[in-house]
Amino acid sequence: MILARVDGHCTATIAHPSLKGQRIVLCTPIDEAGKASGSPFAAIDTLGAGRHSRVFITTDGSWTQGTVHDDSSPIRNQILGLIDDA
Amino acid sequence: MKPGRVIGTVTLSQAAPQFRGARWKMLGPMGPDELSGKNPDGCASGWSPVVLDQLGAGEGDVVLYVEGAEATQPFDHPIPLDAITVALLDRYEFDPID
C-alpha cells in the first residue's frame, strides 16, 4: 500500500465512464516522517479524506474495478484507509 | 493515475495492427511545482510518455493517465498497450505543505 498525503483534488467532465461520480484526489507519497518522497498521483476516494490528511492507497486494479462496478475500468489507485497515527 | 500535460501529438507510419485508428499524445510529466502553479506551464523532469488517447485531449490540456496492465482493461481484445488517458481535467487544486 502507498502511504500518501492528500494535497489536492481535481474534477474531470470528460473521463472514462467508470470515473463518473467518483471523487478524485491528488496525493503526494510520503515517508515515515511525513516528508514528500515522490511525484504526485491521483486516486479515487470513497472515504472522504480531508485536506492534508494521511491515507494509504491500494494499487490493485481488480479491487478498484469492484468499487466502481466496471470490470473494464483502467483505474488502479483507491484510498482504502485514513491514517490516525503512524 | 498520474497527471500529465499534453505537449504534442505522435503519428506513426508503421504500428502494431491492434493500434489501427489510435491517436497518440505525448505528455510532459507534472510534479508538485507544475500542479501547484509555481511552474504553471512547464514540465517536471523525467521521460515524456506517449499515451493512447480516446478522450480527445488537445495541446496544453492536463490529463490523468494510467500505466501498466490496467491500461489494457478498457479493450476486449489483447493489445500491447502501456499507457492510456483516463480523464481530462477541468479544474485541479494542489497545495502541498512543504
N, CA and C atoms of all chains as a GROMACS GRO file, in nm:
protein
  552
    1MET      N    1   0.086  -0.119   0.000
    1MET     CA    2   0.000   0.000   0.000
    1MET      C    3   0.090   0.124   0.000
    2ILE      N    4   0.042   0.229  -0.062
    2ILE     CA    5   0.121   0.351  -0.068
    2ILE      C    6   0.078   0.442   0.048
    3LEU      N    7   0.178   0.491   0.124
    3LEU     CA    8   0.149   0.590   0.229
    3LEU      C    9   0.156   0.726   0.161
    4ALA      N   10   0.046   0.803   0.170
    4ALA     CA   11   0.045   0.930   0.098
    4ALA      C   12  -0.032   1.035   0.176
    5ARG      N   13  -0.023   1.157   0.127
    5ARG     CA   14  -0.094   1.269   0.191
    5ARG      C   15  -0.180   1.333   0.083
    6VAL      N   16  -0.305   1.363   0.118
    6VAL     CA   17  -0.397   1.422   0.020
    6VAL      C   18  -0.368   1.572   0.013
    7ASP      N   19  -0.317   1.617  -0.104
    7ASP     CA   20  -0.277   1.758  -0.116
    7ASP      C   21  -0.363   1.836  -0.213
    8GLY      N   22  -0.461   1.773  -0.272
    8GLY     CA   23  -0.542   1.848  -0.368
    8GLY      C   24  -0.650   1.759  -0.425
    9HIS      N   25  -0.728   1.816  -0.515
    9HIS     CA   26  -0.830   1.734  -0.580
    9HIS      C   27  -0.849   1.787  -0.722
   10CYS      N   28  -0.924   1.715  -0.802
   10CYS     CA   29  -0.947   1.763  -0.939
   10CYS      C   30  -1.081   1.713  -0.989
   11THR      N   31  -1.130   1.779  -1.091
   11THR     CA   32  -1.259   1.738  -1.148
   11THR      C   33  -1.237   1.713  -1.298
   12ALA      N   34  -1.313   1.617  -1.353
   12ALA     CA   35  -1.297   1.585  -1.495
   12ALA      C   36  -1.434   1.548  -1.550
   13THR      N   37  -1.483   1.632  -1.641
   13THR     CA   38  -1.612   1.600  -1.702
   13THR      C   39  -1.594   1.491  -1.807
   14ILE      N   40  -1.488   1.507  -1.887
   14ILE     CA   41  -1.462   1.404  -1.990
   14ILE      C   42  -1.365   1.303  -1.930
   15ALA      N   43  -1.414   1.183  -1.909
   15ALA     CA   44  -1.330   1.081  -1.844
   15ALA      C   45  -1.385   0.944  -1.880
   16HIS      N   46  -1.312   0.841  -1.840
   16HIS     CA   47  -1.361   0.705  -1.859
   16HIS      C   48  -1.491   0.692  -1.779
   17PRO      N   49  -1.592   0.623  -1.837
   17PRO     CA   50  -1.722   0.616  -1.769
   17PRO      C   51  -1.713   0.572  -1.623
   18SER      N   52  -1.615   0.488  -1.591
   18SER     CA   53  -1.612   0.437  -1.453
   18SER      C   54  -1.569   0.546  -1.355
   19LEU      N   55  -1.523   0.658  -1.405
   19LEU     CA   56  -1.482   0.766  -1.314
   19LEU      C   57  -1.600   0.858  -1.281
   20LYS      N   58  -1.712   0.837  -1.350
   20LYS     CA   59  -1.828   0.926  -1.328
   20LYS      C   60  -1.869   0.920  -1.182
   21GLY      N   61  -1.884   1.040  -1.121
   21GLY     CA   62  -1.933   1.044  -0.985
   21GLY      C   63  -1.830   1.009  -0.880
   22GLN      N   64  -1.707   0.979  -0.923
   22GLN     CA   65  -1.605   0.946  -0.823
   22GLN      C   66  -1.528   1.072  -0.784
   23ARG      N   67  -1.497   1.084  -0.656
   23ARG     CA   68  -1.414   1.197  -0.612
   23ARG      C   69  -1.268   1.160  -0.640
   24ILE      N   70  -1.198   1.250  -0.712
   24ILE     CA   71  -1.059   1.223  -0.748
   24ILE      C   72  -0.970   1.318  -0.668
   25VAL      N   73  -0.877   1.262  -0.592
   25VAL     CA   74  -0.788   1.346  -0.512
   25VAL      C   75  -0.646   1.333  -0.564
   26LEU      N   76  -0.567   1.440  -0.544
   26LEU     CA   77  -0.426   1.438  -0.583
   26LEU      C   78  -0.343   1.416  -0.457
   27CYS      N   79  -0.257   1.314  -0.460
   27CYS     CA   80  -0.184   1.276  -0.340
   27CYS      C   81  -0.034   1.280  -0.365
   28THR      N   82   0.039   1.305  -0.255
   28THR     CA   83   0.185   1.300  -0.262
   28THR      C   84   0.232   1.183  -0.177
   29PRO      N   85   0.313   1.092  -0.232
   29PRO     CA   86   0.366   0.985  -0.149
   29PRO      C   87   0.458   1.043  -0.042
   30ILE      N   88   0.448   0.992   0.081
   30ILE     CA   89   0.531   1.048   0.189
   30ILE      C   90   0.608   0.935   0.257
   31ASP      N   91   0.716   0.975   0.326
   31ASP     CA   92   0.792   0.873   0.401
   31ASP      C   93   0.741   0.871   0.546
   32GLU      N   94   0.808   0.792   0.631
   32GLU     CA   95   0.755   0.773   0.766
   32GLU      C   96   0.753   0.904   0.844
   33ALA      N   97   0.841   0.998   0.803
   33ALA     CA   98   0.842   1.124   0.878
   33ALA      C   99   0.741   1.223   0.820
   34GLY      N  100   0.671   1.182   0.715
   34GLY     CA  101   0.570   1.271   0.658
   34GLY      C  102   0.626   1.364   0.552
   35LYS      N  103   0.751   1.339   0.511
   35LYS     CA  104   0.811   1.427   0.410
   35LYS      C  105   0.775   1.372   0.271
   36ALA      N  106   0.752   1.463   0.175
   36ALA     CA  107   0.714   1.420   0.039
   36ALA      C  108   0.829   1.339  -0.019
   37SER      N  109   0.795   1.225  -0.080
   37SER     CA  110   0.904   1.142  -0.135
   37SER      C  111   0.859   1.080  -0.266
   38GLY      N  112   0.822   1.163  -0.360
   38GLY     CA  113   0.781   1.106  -0.489
   38GLY      C  114   0.692   1.205  -0.561
   39SER      N  115   0.662   1.172  -0.687
   39SER     CA  116   0.582   1.269  -0.763
   39SER      C  117   0.433   1.243  -0.735
   40PRO      N  118   0.353   1.346  -0.744
   40PRO     CA  119   0.212   1.334  -0.708
   40PRO      C  120   0.137   1.243  -0.806
   41PHE      N  121   0.032   1.181  -0.755
   41PHE     CA  122  -0.052   1.095  -0.840
   41PHE      C  123  -0.197   1.113  -0.796
   42ALA      N  124  -0.288   1.056  -0.875
   42ALA     CA  125  -0.430   1.074  -0.844
   42ALA      C  126  -0.487   0.941  -0.795
   43ALA      N  127  -0.592   0.951  -0.716
   43ALA     CA  128  -0.658   0.830  -0.665
   43ALA      C  129  -0.805   0.863  -0.645
   44ILE      N  130  -0.890   0.761  -0.649
   44ILE     CA  131  -1.031   0.789  -0.620
   44ILE      C  132  -1.052   0.769  -0.470
   45ASP      N  133  -1.144   0.847  -0.417
   45ASP     CA  134  -1.161   0.848  -0.271
   45ASP      C  135  -1.307   0.826  -0.239
   46THR      N  136  -1.335   0.715  -0.167
   46THR     CA  137  -1.474   0.691  -0.127
   46THR      C  138  -1.492   0.716   0.024
   47LEU      N  139  -1.380   0.750   0.092
   47LEU     CA  140  -1.390   0.763   0.238
   47LEU      C  141  -1.396   0.909   0.283
   48GLY      N  142  -1.385   1.001   0.189
   48GLY     CA  143  -1.395   1.142   0.227
   48GLY      C  144  -1.271   1.191   0.300
   49ALA      N  145  -1.154   1.169   0.239
   49ALA     CA  146  -1.030   1.214   0.307
   49ALA      C  147  -1.022   1.365   0.298
   50GLY      N  148  -0.983   1.427   0.409
   50GLY     CA  149  -0.976   1.573   0.412
   50GLY      C  150  -0.843   1.621   0.359
   51ARG      N  151  -0.828   1.755   0.353
   51ARG     CA  152  -0.705   1.814   0.300
   51ARG      C  153  -0.589   1.779   0.393
   52HIS      N  154  -0.474   1.746   0.333
   52HIS     CA  155  -0.351   1.715   0.407
   52HIS      C  156  -0.367   1.598   0.502
   53SER      N  157  -0.468   1.518   0.482
   53SER     CA  158  -0.480   1.400   0.571
   53SER      C  159  -0.393   1.289   0.512
   54ARG      N  160  -0.344   1.206   0.605
   54ARG     CA  161  -0.258   1.095   0.560
   54ARG      C  162  -0.347   0.975   0.531
   55VAL      N  163  -0.319   0.911   0.419
   55VAL     CA  164  -0.403   0.798   0.377
   55VAL      C  165  -0.314   0.684   0.330
   56PHE      N  166  -0.374   0.565   0.317
   56PHE     CA  167  -0.297   0.465   0.242
   56PHE      C  168  -0.382   0.413   0.128
   57ILE      N  169  -0.311   0.389   0.018
   57ILE     CA  170  -0.374   0.375  -0.114
   57ILE      C  171  -0.334   0.241  -0.173
   58THR      N  172  -0.433   0.174  -0.230
   58THR     CA  173  -0.403   0.048  -0.298
   58THR      C  174  -0.372   0.073  -0.445
   59THR      N  175  -0.293  -0.016  -0.505
   59THR     CA  176  -0.272  -0.007  -0.650
   59THR      C  177  -0.328  -0.133  -0.715
   60ASP      N  178  -0.426  -0.192  -0.649
   60ASP     CA  179  -0.481  -0.317  -0.700
   60ASP      C  180  -0.598  -0.283  -0.791
   61GLY      N  181  -0.574  -0.297  -0.922
   61GLY     CA  182  -0.677  -0.257  -1.018
   61GLY      C  183  -0.804  -0.337  -1.003
   62SER      N  184  -0.790  -0.470  -0.975
   62SER     CA  185  -0.913  -0.551  -0.973
   62SER      C  186  -1.001  -0.510  -0.856
   63TRP      N  187  -0.942  -0.473  -0.742
   63TRP     CA  188  -1.026  -0.431  -0.630
   63TRP      C  189  -1.099  -0.300  -0.666
   64THR      N  190  -1.025  -0.208  -0.728
   64THR     CA  191  -1.086  -0.080  -0.762
   64THR      C  192  -1.197  -0.098  -0.864
   65GLN      N  193  -1.180  -0.197  -0.956
   65GLN     CA  194  -1.286  -0.222  -1.054
   65GLN      C  195  -1.414  -0.264  -0.983
   66GLY      N  196  -1.399  -0.337  -0.871
   66GLY     CA  197  -1.517  -0.377  -0.794
   66GLY      C  198  -1.584  -0.256  -0.732
   67THR      N  199  -1.503  -0.160  -0.688
   67THR     CA  200  -1.560  -0.041  -0.625
   67THR      C  201  -1.642   0.040  -0.724
   68VAL      N  202  -1.589   0.050  -0.847
   68VAL     CA  203  -1.660   0.134  -0.945
   68VAL      C  204  -1.758   0.051  -1.028
   69HIS      N  205  -1.770  -0.078  -0.995
   69HIS     CA  206  -1.867  -0.168  -1.062
   69HIS      C  207  -1.849  -0.167  -1.213
   70ASP      N  208  -1.722  -0.171  -1.256
   70ASP     CA  209  -1.696  -0.172  -1.401
   70ASP      C  210  -1.570  -0.255  -1.422
   71ASP      N  211  -1.586  -0.375  -1.478
   71ASP     CA  212  -1.468  -0.463  -1.485
   71ASP      C  213  -1.383  -0.434  -1.608
   72SER      N  214  -1.413  -0.318  -1.674
   72SER     CA  215  -1.318  -0.278  -1.780
   72SER      C  216  -1.259  -0.142  -1.743
   73SER      N  217  -1.259  -0.111  -1.614
   73SER     CA  218  -1.210   0.021  -1.573
   73SER      C  219  -1.058   0.019  -1.559
   74PRO      N  220  -0.990   0.120  -1.615
   74PRO     CA  221  -0.844   0.125  -1.607
   74PRO      C  222  -0.792   0.186  -1.477
   75ILE      N  223  -0.880   0.220  -1.382
   75ILE     CA  224  -0.830   0.289  -1.262
   75ILE      C  225  -0.761   0.186  -1.173
   76ARG      N  226  -0.662   0.230  -1.093
   76ARG     CA  227  -0.599   0.134  -1.003
   76ARG      C  228  -0.574   0.191  -0.864
   77ASN      N  229  -0.574   0.325  -0.850
   77ASN     CA  230  -0.543   0.381  -0.718
   77ASN      C  231  -0.672   0.417  -0.646
   78GLN      N  232  -0.685   0.366  -0.524
   78GLN     CA  233  -0.804   0.398  -0.445
   78GLN      C  234  -0.763   0.411  -0.299
   79ILE      N  235  -0.818   0.512  -0.231
   79ILE     CA  236  -0.788   0.530  -0.088
   79ILE      C  237  -0.865   0.424  -0.011
   80LEU      N  238  -0.791   0.345   0.068
   80LEU     CA  239  -0.855   0.240   0.146
   80LEU      C  240  -0.849   0.266   0.295
   81GLY      N  241  -0.777   0.371   0.335
   81GLY     CA  242  -0.766   0.391   0.480
   81GLY      C  243  -0.725   0.532   0.512
   82LEU      N  244  -0.788   0.592   0.615
   82LEU     CA  245  -0.747   0.724   0.664
   82LEU      C  246  -0.663   0.699   0.788
   83ILE      N  247  -0.544   0.751   0.791
   83ILE     CA  248  -0.450   0.718   0.898
   83ILE      C  249  -0.468   0.813   1.017
   84ASP      N  250  -0.493   0.757   1.136
   84ASP     CA  251  -0.499   0.836   1.258
   84ASP      C  252  -0.359   0.864   1.307
   85ASP      N  253  -0.283   0.756   1.324
   85ASP     CA  254  -0.149   0.774   1.382
   85ASP      C  255  -0.058   0.672   1.316
   86ALA      N  256   0.066   0.709   1.288
   86ALA     CA  257   0.157   0.611   1.225
   86ALA      C  258   0.293   0.624   1.292
   87MET      N  259  -0.278   0.640  -1.152
   87MET     CA  260  -0.324   0.755  -1.232
   87MET      C  261  -0.234   0.873  -1.202
   88LYS      N  262  -0.166   0.917  -1.304
   88LYS     CA  263  -0.072   1.028  -1.284
   88LYS      C  264  -0.118   1.148  -1.368
   89PRO      N  265  -0.089   1.269  -1.321
   89PRO     CA  266  -0.121   1.387  -1.402
   89PRO      C  267  -0.013   1.409  -1.506
   90GLY      N  268  -0.053   1.458  -1.623
   90GLY     CA  269   0.043   1.490  -1.728
   90GLY      C  270  -0.015   1.599  -1.816
   91ARG      N  271   0.073   1.674  -1.882
   91ARG     CA  272   0.024   1.783  -1.968
   91ARG      C  273   0.053   1.742  -2.112
   92VAL      N  274  -0.046   1.758  -2.202
   92VAL     CA  275  -0.027   1.718  -2.343
   92VAL      C  276   0.068   1.819  -2.407
   93ILE      N  277   0.183   1.772  -2.452
   93ILE     CA  278   0.280   1.864  -2.512
   93ILE      C  279   0.298   1.834  -2.660
   94GLY      N  280   0.229   1.733  -2.712
   94GLY     CA  281   0.246   1.707  -2.855
   94GLY      C  282   0.166   1.587  -2.900
   95THR      N  283   0.164   1.566  -3.028
   95THR     CA  284   0.092   1.453  -3.087
   95THR      C  285   0.193   1.365  -3.158
   96VAL      N  286   0.168   1.235  -3.158
   96VAL     CA  287   0.260   1.141  -3.225
   96VAL      C  288   0.181   1.068  -3.332
   97THR      N  289   0.230   1.074  -3.455
   97THR     CA  290   0.164   0.995  -3.561
   97THR      C  291   0.264   0.889  -3.607
   98LEU      N  292   0.214   0.768  -3.630
   98LEU     CA  293   0.302   0.656  -3.662
   98LEU      C  294   0.288   0.619  -3.809
   99SER      N  295   0.399   0.587  -3.873
   99SER     CA  296   0.387   0.539  -4.011
   99SER      C  297   0.360   0.389  -4.009
  100GLN      N  298   0.428   0.318  -3.920
  100GLN     CA  299   0.405   0.174  -3.907
  100GLN      C  300   0.366   0.148  -3.762
  101ALA      N  301   0.270   0.060  -3.739
  101ALA     CA  302   0.231   0.032  -3.600
  101ALA      C  303   0.174  -0.109  -3.592
  102ALA      N  304   0.166  -0.159  -3.472
  102ALA     CA  305   0.106  -0.291  -3.450
  102ALA      C  306  -0.039  -0.285  -3.499
  103PRO      N  307  -0.089  -0.393  -3.559
  103PRO     CA  308  -0.225  -0.389  -3.617
  103PRO      C  309  -0.332  -0.350  -3.515
  104GLN      N  310  -0.309  -0.384  -3.388
  104GLN     CA  311  -0.414  -0.351  -3.289
  104GLN      C  312  -0.429  -0.200  -3.271
  105PHE      N  313  -0.330  -0.125  -3.318
  105PHE     CA  314  -0.336   0.021  -3.293
  105PHE      C  315  -0.400   0.095  -3.410
  106ARG      N  316  -0.471   0.024  -3.500
  106ARG     CA  317  -0.529   0.094  -3.614
  106ARG      C  318  -0.626   0.200  -3.562
  107GLY      N  319  -0.612   0.324  -3.615
  107GLY     CA  320  -0.706   0.429  -3.578
  107GLY      C  321  -0.678   0.490  -3.442
  108ALA      N  322  -0.564   0.456  -3.383
  108ALA     CA  323  -0.536   0.508  -3.248
  108ALA      C  324  -0.474   0.647  -3.261
  109ARG      N  325  -0.504   0.731  -3.164
  109ARG     CA  326  -0.443   0.865  -3.160
  109ARG      C  327  -0.350   0.868  -3.039
  110TRP      N  328  -0.228   0.917  -3.062
  110TRP     CA  329  -0.127   0.915  -2.956
  110TRP      C  330  -0.090   1.057  -2.919
  111LYS      N  331  -0.080   1.082  -2.788
  111LYS     CA  332  -0.037   1.214  -2.741
  111LYS      C  333   0.093   1.197  -2.663
  112MET      N  334   0.180   1.298  -2.672
  112MET     CA  335   0.299   1.297  -2.588
  112MET      C  336   0.272   1.384  -2.466
  113LEU      N  337   0.302   1.333  -2.347
  113LEU     CA  338   0.271   1.406  -2.224
  113LEU      C  339   0.400   1.449  -2.155
  114GLY      N  340   0.395   1.568  -2.097
  114GLY     CA  341   0.504   1.610  -2.008
  114GLY      C  342   0.463   1.575  -1.867
  115PRO      N  343   0.550   1.508  -1.790
  115PRO     CA  344   0.512   1.472  -1.654
  115PRO      C  345   0.491   1.598  -1.570
  116MET      N  346   0.403   1.589  -1.470
  116MET     CA  347   0.375   1.704  -1.385
  116MET      C  348   0.413   1.671  -1.241
  117GLY      N  349   0.499   1.754  -1.184
  117GLY     CA  350   0.540   1.734  -1.045
  117GLY      C  351   0.468   1.834  -0.956
  118PRO      N  352   0.511   1.842  -0.831
  118PRO     CA  353   0.443   1.933  -0.737
  118PRO      C  354   0.445   2.078  -0.783
  119ASP      N  355   0.557   2.124  -0.843
  119ASP     CA  356   0.562   2.265  -0.883
  119ASP      C  357   0.465   2.293  -0.997
  120GLU      N  358   0.454   2.197  -1.091
  120GLU     CA  359   0.365   2.222  -1.204
  120GLU      C  360   0.219   2.222  -1.159
  121LEU      N  361   0.187   2.134  -1.063
  121LEU     CA  362   0.047   2.123  -1.020
  121LEU      C  363   0.008   2.238  -0.928
  122SER      N  364   0.107   2.289  -0.853
  122SER     CA  365   0.068   2.391  -0.754
  122SER      C  366   0.080   2.531  -0.814
  123GLY      N  367   0.126   2.542  -0.938
  123GLY     CA  368   0.125   2.673  -1.002
  123GLY      C  369   0.257   2.746  -0.992
  124LYS      N  370   0.357   2.686  -0.923
  124LYS     CA  371   0.488   2.756  -0.916
  124LYS      C  372   0.552   2.756  -1.054
  125ASN      N  373   0.526   2.646  -1.130
  125ASN     CA  374   0.584   2.637  -1.265
  125ASN      C  375   0.471   2.604  -1.361
  126PRO      N  376   0.377   2.701  -1.381
  126PRO     CA  377   0.246   2.666  -1.438
  126PRO      C  378   0.252   2.600  -1.573
  127ASP      N  379   0.340   2.646  -1.665
  127ASP     CA  380   0.329   2.588  -1.799
  127ASP      C  381   0.442   2.492  -1.828
  128GLY      N  382   0.518   2.458  -1.726
  128GLY     CA  383   0.635   2.376  -1.754
  128GLY      C  384   0.607   2.228  -1.735
  129CYS      N  385   0.713   2.150  -1.746
  129CYS     CA  386   0.702   2.006  -1.724
  129CYS      C  387   0.805   1.968  -1.618
  130ALA      N  388   0.773   1.863  -1.543
  130ALA     CA  389   0.870   1.815  -1.443
  130ALA      C  390   0.980   1.738  -1.517
  131SER      N  391   1.088   1.712  -1.448
  131SER     CA  392   1.195   1.634  -1.514
  131SER      C  393   1.146   1.490  -1.524
  132GLY      N  394   1.201   1.418  -1.618
  132GLY     CA  395   1.156   1.280  -1.634
  132GLY      C  396   1.118   1.256  -1.778
  133TRP      N  397   1.101   1.130  -1.812
  133TRP     CA  398   1.075   1.100  -1.954
  133TRP      C  399   0.929   1.132  -1.987
  134SER      N  400   0.906   1.164  -2.114
  134SER     CA  401   0.772   1.203  -2.157
  134SER      C  402   0.702   1.081  -2.216
  135PRO      N  403   0.600   1.031  -2.151
  135PRO     CA  404   0.532   0.912  -2.203
  135PRO      C  405   0.449   0.944  -2.327
  136VAL      N  406   0.438   0.848  -2.418
  136VAL     CA  407   0.345   0.858  -2.531
  136VAL      C  408   0.224   0.774  -2.493
  137VAL      N  409   0.106   0.836  -2.497
  137VAL     CA  410  -0.012   0.776  -2.435
  137VAL      C  411  -0.123   0.766  -2.539
  138LEU      N  412  -0.193   0.653  -2.541
  138LEU     CA  413  -0.308   0.639  -2.630
  138LEU      C  414  -0.420   0.729  -2.576
  139ASP      N  415  -0.481   0.806  -2.664
  139ASP     CA  416  -0.583   0.900  -2.616
  139ASP      C  417  -0.715   0.875  -2.687
  140GLN      N  418  -0.819   0.845  -2.612
  140GLN     CA  419  -0.953   0.826  -2.670
  140GLN      C  420  -1.048   0.935  -2.625
  141LEU      N  421  -0.996   1.035  -2.551
  141LEU     CA  422  -1.086   1.137  -2.496
  141LEU      C  423  -1.076   1.268  -2.574
  142GLY      N  424  -0.985   1.274  -2.670
  142GLY     CA  425  -0.974   1.398  -2.749
  142GLY      C  426  -0.900   1.506  -2.676
  143ALA      N  427  -0.790   1.472  -2.609
  143ALA     CA  428  -0.712   1.574  -2.537
  143ALA      C  429  -0.641   1.662  -2.639
  144GLY      N  430  -0.636   1.792  -2.610
  144GLY     CA  431  -0.570   1.886  -2.700
  144GLY      C  432  -0.438   1.931  -2.641
  145GLU      N  433  -0.365   2.006  -2.719
  145GLU     CA  434  -0.235   2.056  -2.674
  145GLU      C  435  -0.255   2.141  -2.549
  146GLY      N  436  -0.173   2.117  -2.446
  146GLY     CA  437  -0.179   2.200  -2.327
  146GLY      C  438  -0.280   2.151  -2.224
  147ASP      N  439  -0.364   2.053  -2.261
  147ASP     CA  440  -0.461   2.002  -2.163
  147ASP      C  441  -0.388   1.921  -2.056
  148VAL      N  442  -0.445   1.925  -1.935
  148VAL     CA  443  -0.390   1.841  -1.828
  148VAL      C  444  -0.479   1.718  -1.820
  149VAL      N  445  -0.415   1.601  -1.825
  149VAL     CA  446  -0.491   1.475  -1.823
  149VAL      C  447  -0.441   1.387  -1.710
  150LEU      N  448  -0.522   1.285  -1.676
  150LEU     CA  449  -0.475   1.178  -1.590
  150LEU      C  450  -0.453   1.058  -1.681
  151TYR      N  451  -0.339   0.991  -1.665
  151TYR     CA  452  -0.314   0.873  -1.748
  151TYR      C  453  -0.275   0.755  -1.658
  152VAL      N  454  -0.300   0.636  -1.709
  152VAL     CA  455  -0.274   0.514  -1.633
  152VAL      C  456  -0.169   0.433  -1.708
  153GLU      N  457  -0.076   0.377  -1.632
  153GLU     CA  458   0.030   0.296  -1.695
  153GLU      C  459   0.017   0.152  -1.652
  154GLY      N  460   0.074   0.064  -1.731
  154GLY     CA  461   0.080  -0.076  -1.689
  154GLY      C  462  -0.037  -0.155  -1.742
  155ALA      N  463  -0.061  -0.272  -1.682
  155ALA     CA  464  -0.162  -0.366  -1.732
  155ALA      C  465  -0.302  -0.304  -1.727
  156GLU      N  466  -0.325  -0.214  -1.632
  156GLU     CA  467  -0.460  -0.155  -1.623
  156GLU      C  468  -0.493  -0.078  -1.751
  157ALA      N  469  -0.391  -0.034  -1.826
  157ALA     CA  470  -0.418   0.044  -1.947
  157ALA      C  471  -0.489  -0.041  -2.052
  158THR      N  472  -0.476  -0.174  -2.042
  158THR     CA  473  -0.539  -0.259  -2.144
  158THR      C  474  -0.681  -0.299  -2.104
  159GLN      N  475  -0.723  -0.261  -1.982
  159GLN     CA  476  -0.854  -0.308  -1.934
  159GLN      C  477  -0.970  -0.264  -2.022
  160PRO      N  478  -0.973  -0.140  -2.071
  160PRO     CA  479  -1.091  -0.100  -2.148
  160PRO      C  480  -1.110  -0.175  -2.279
  161PHE      N  481  -1.010  -0.258  -2.320
  161PHE     CA  482  -1.022  -0.324  -2.450
  161PHE      C  483  -1.064  -0.469  -2.430
  162ASP      N  484  -1.144  -0.520  -2.522
  162ASP     CA  485  -1.187  -0.658  -2.505
  162ASP      C  486  -1.102  -0.753  -2.590
  163HIS      N  487  -0.996  -0.699  -2.650
  163HIS     CA  488  -0.904  -0.788  -2.723
  163HIS      C  489  -0.764  -0.757  -2.673
  164PRO      N  490  -0.672  -0.855  -2.684
  164PRO     CA  491  -0.536  -0.828  -2.636
  164PRO      C  492  -0.474  -0.714  -2.715
  165ILE      N  493  -0.407  -0.623  -2.645
  165ILE     CA  494  -0.346  -0.506  -2.711
  165ILE      C  495  -0.217  -0.473  -2.637
  166PRO      N  496  -0.106  -0.454  -2.712
  166PRO     CA  497   0.023  -0.430  -2.647
  166PRO      C  498   0.035  -0.285  -2.600
  167LEU      N  499  -0.055  -0.243  -2.510
  167LEU     CA  500  -0.064  -0.102  -2.472
  167LEU      C  501  -0.006  -0.084  -2.333
  168ASP      N  502   0.054   0.032  -2.310
  168ASP     CA  503   0.117   0.052  -2.180
  168ASP      C  504   0.063   0.175  -2.108
  169ALA      N  505   0.004   0.269  -2.182
  169ALA     CA  506  -0.043   0.390  -2.114
  169ALA      C  507  -0.162   0.446  -2.191
  170ILE      N  508  -0.262   0.492  -2.113
  170ILE     CA  509  -0.384   0.544  -2.176
  170ILE      C  510  -0.436   0.660  -2.091
  171THR      N  511  -0.498   0.760  -2.156
  171THR     CA  512  -0.556   0.868  -2.077
  171THR      C  513  -0.690   0.820  -2.021
  172VAL      N  514  -0.718   0.860  -1.896
  172VAL     CA  515  -0.847   0.820  -1.838
  172VAL      C  516  -0.931   0.940  -1.801
  173ALA      N  517  -0.873   1.063  -1.799
  173ALA     CA  518  -0.955   1.179  -1.762
  173ALA      C  519  -0.892   1.305  -1.818
  174LEU      N  520  -0.979   1.398  -1.858
  174LEU     CA  521  -0.935   1.532  -1.899
  174LEU      C  522  -0.973   1.625  -1.786
  175LEU      N  523  -0.874   1.686  -1.720
  175LEU     CA  524  -0.904   1.764  -1.601
  175LEU      C  525  -0.963   1.900  -1.638
  176ASP      N  526  -1.080   1.932  -1.576
  176ASP     CA  527  -1.136   2.065  -1.593
  176ASP      C  528  -1.064   2.163  -1.501
  177ARG      N  529  -1.058   2.120  -1.373
  177ARG     CA  530  -1.001   2.209  -1.272
  177ARG      C  531  -0.917   2.122  -1.178
  178TYR      N  532  -0.808   2.174  -1.129
  178TYR     CA  533  -0.735   2.098  -1.028
  178TYR      C  534  -0.674   2.196  -0.929
  179GLU      N  535  -0.667   2.151  -0.804
  179GLU     CA  536  -0.605   2.231  -0.698
  179GLU      C  537  -0.501   2.143  -0.632
  180PHE      N  538  -0.386   2.205  -0.600
  180PHE     CA  539  -0.282   2.125  -0.537
  180PHE      C  540  -0.198   2.217  -0.451
  181ASP      N  541  -0.203   2.202  -0.318
  181ASP     CA  542  -0.113   2.286  -0.237
  181ASP      C  543  -0.043   2.199  -0.132
  182PRO      N  544   0.076   2.148  -0.167
  182PRO     CA  545   0.149   2.064  -0.072
  182PRO      C  546   0.196   2.146   0.047
  183ILE      N  547   0.214   2.078   0.161
  183ILE     CA  548   0.253   2.150   0.284
  183ILE      C  549   0.394   2.206   0.268
  184ASP      N  550   0.491   2.114   0.227
  184ASP     CA  551   0.629   2.168   0.227
  184ASP      C  552   0.660   2.234   0.096
   0.00000   0.00000   0.00000
